[in-house]
């Protein structure tokens, strides 16, 4: 008798938390941990509300998926995927 098994986990536990802002799906939220960008860009993002410890929610995106809109501190801000890749969320 031959048995076959699917590779992977037997029990689907909780979904892993996204590690980067760009990985959030529409409606999901995460807490910003740090910004891994040059100081001038990081400073501008912090002026817009992307401050470590702040909750950020993913909103809609353009038809091609880029840029995406994020809600932070009551404001909606569009970021390109390339920028959102460098905003790291707490796990």
Contact map, one row per residue, 1 for C-alpha under 8 A:
1110000000000000000000000000000000000000000000000000000000000000000000000000000000000000000
1111000000000000000000000000000000000000000000000000000000000000000000000000000000000000000
1111100000000000000000000000000000000000000000000000000000000000000000000000000000000000000
0111110000000000000000000000000000000000000000000000000000000000000000000000000000000000000
0011111000000000000000000000000000000000000000000000000000000000000000000000000000000000000
0001111100000000000000000000000000000000000000000000000000000000000000000000000000000000000
0000111110000000000000000000000000000000000000000000000000000000000000000000000000000000000
0000011111000000000000000000000000000000000000000000000000000000000000000000000000000000000
0000001111110000000000000000000000000000000000000000000000000000000000000000000000000000000
0000000111110000000000000000000000000000000000000000000000000000000000000000000000000000000
0000000011111000000000000000000000000000000000000000000000000000000000000000000000000000000
0000000011111110000000000000000000000000000000000000000000000000000000000000000000000000000
0000000000111110000000000000000000000000000000000000000000000000000000000000000000000000000
0000000000011111000000000000000000000000000000000000000000000000000000000000000000000000000
0000000000011111100000000000000000000000000000000000000000000000000000000000000000000000000
0000000000000111110000000000000000000000000000000000000000000000000000000000000000000000000
0000000000000011111000000000000000000000000000000000000000000000000000000000000000000000001
0000000000000001111110110000010000000000000000000000000000000000000000000000000000000000101
0000000000000000111110100000000000000000000000000000000000000000000000000000000000000001111
0000000000000000011111110000000000000000000000000000000000000000000000000000000000011111100
0000000000000000011111110000010100000000000000000000000000000000000000000000000000011111100
0000000000000000000111110000000000000000000000000000000000000000000000000000000010011010000
0000000000000000011111111000000000000000000000000000000000000000000000000000000000000000000
0000000000000000010111111101110000000000000000000000000011000000000000000000000000000000000
0000000000000000000000111111000000000000000000000000000001000000000000000000000000000000000
0000000000000000000000011111000000000000000000000000000011110000000000000000000000000000000
0000000000000000000000001111100000000000000000000000000011100000000000000000000000000000000
0000000000000000000000011111110000000000000000000000000011000000000000000000000000000000000
0000000000000000000000010011111000000000000000000000001111000000000000000000000000000000000
0000000000000000010010010001111100000000000000000000001110000000000000000000000000000000110
0000000000000000000000000000111110000000000000000001111100000000000000000000000000000000110
0000000000000000000010000000011111000000000000000111111100000000000000000000000000000011110
0000000000000000000000000000001111100000000000000001100000000000000000000000000000000011110
0000000000000000000000000000000111110000000000000011000000000000000000000000000000000011100
0000000000000000000000000000000011111000010000000001000000000000000000000000000000000111000
0000000000000000000000000000000001111100010000000000000000000000000000000000000000000111000
0000000000000000000000000000000000111110110000000000000000000000000000000000000000000100000
0000000000000000000000000000000000011111110000000000000000000000000000000000000000000000000
0000000000000000000000000000000000001111111000000000000000000000000000000000000000000000000
0000000000000000000000000000000000000111111100000000000000000000000000000000000000000000000
0000000000000000000000000000000000001111111110000000000000000000000000000000000000000000000
0000000000000000000000000000000000111111111111000000000000000000000000000000000000000000000
0000000000000000000000000000000000000011111111100000000000000000000000000000000000000000000
0000000000000000000000000000000000000001111111110000000000000000000000000000000000000000000
0000000000000000000000000000000000000000111111111110000000000000000000000000000000000000000
0000000000000000000000000000000000000000011111111110000000000000000000000000000000000000000
0000000000000000000000000000000000000000001111111100000000000000000000000000000000000000000
0000000000000000000000000000000000000000000111111100000000000000000000000000000000000000000
0000000000000000000000000000000000000000000011111110010000000000000000011000000000000000000
0000000000000000000000000000000100000000000011111111010100000000000000010000000000000000000
0000000000000000000000000000000101000000000011001111110000000000000000000000000000000000000
0000000000000000000000000000001111100000000000000111110000000000000000000000000000000000000
0000000000000000000000000000001110000000000000000011111000000000000000000000000000000000000
0000000000000000000000000000001100000000000000001111111100000000000000011000000000000000000
0000000000000000000000000000111100000000000000000000111110000000000000011000000000000000000
0000000000000000000000000000111100000000000000000100011111000000000001111000000000000000000
0000000000000000000000010111110000000000000000000000001111100000000001110000000000000000000
0000000000000000000000011111100000000000000000000000000111110000000111100000000000000000000
0000000000000000000000000110000000000000000000000000000011111000000111100000000000000000000
0000000000000000000000000100000000000000000000000000000001111100000111000000000000000000000
0000000000000000000000000000000000000000000000000000000000111111111110000000000000000000000
0000000000000000000000000000000000000000000000000000000000011111111100000000000000000000000
0000000000000000000000000000000000000000000000000000000000001111110000000000000000000000000
0000000000000000000000000000000000000000000000000000000000001111110000000000000000000000000
0000000000000000000000000000000000000000000000000000000000001111111100000000000000000000000
0000000000000000000000000000000000000000000000000000000000001111111100000000001110000000000
0000000000000000000000000000000000000000000000000000000000001100111110000000011110000000000
0000000000000000000000000000000000000000000000000000000001111100111111000000011110000000000
0000000000000000000000000000000000000000000000000000000001111000001111100001111000000000000
0000000000000000000000000000000000000000000000000000000111110000000111110001111000000000000
0000000000000000000000000000000000000000000000000000000111100000000011111111100000000000000
0000000000000000000000000000000000000000000000001100011110000000000001111111100000000000000
0000000000000000000000000000000000000000000000001000011100000000000000111110000000000000000
0000000000000000000000000000000000000000000000000000000000000000000000111111000000000000000
0000000000000000000000000000000000000000000000000000000000000000000000111111100000000000000
0000000000000000000000000000000000000000000000000000000000000000000011110111110000000000000
0000000000000000000000000000000000000000000000000000000000000000000011110011111000000000000
0000000000000000000000000000000000000000000000000000000000000000001111000001111100000000000
0000000000000000000000000000000000000000000000000000000000000000011111000000111110110000000
0000000000000000000000000000000000000000000000000000000000000000011100000000011111110000000
0000000000000000000001000000000000000000000000000000000000000000011100000000001111111000000
0000000000000000000000000000000000000000000000000000000000000000000000000000000111111100000
0000000000000000000000000000000000000000000000000000000000000000000000000000001111111110000
0000000000000000000111000000000000000000000000000000000000000000000000000000001111111110000
0000000000000000000111000000000000000000000000000000000000000000000000000000000011111111000
0000000000000000000110000000000000111000000000000000000000000000000000000000000001111111000
0000000000000000000111000000000111110000000000000000000000000000000000000000000000111111100
0000000000000000001110000000000111110000000000000000000000000000000000000000000000001111110
0000000000000000011110000000011111000000000000000000000000000000000000000000000000000011111
0000000000000000001000000000011110000000000000000000000000000000000000000000000000000001111
0000000000000000111000000000000000000000000000000000000000000000000000000000000000000000111
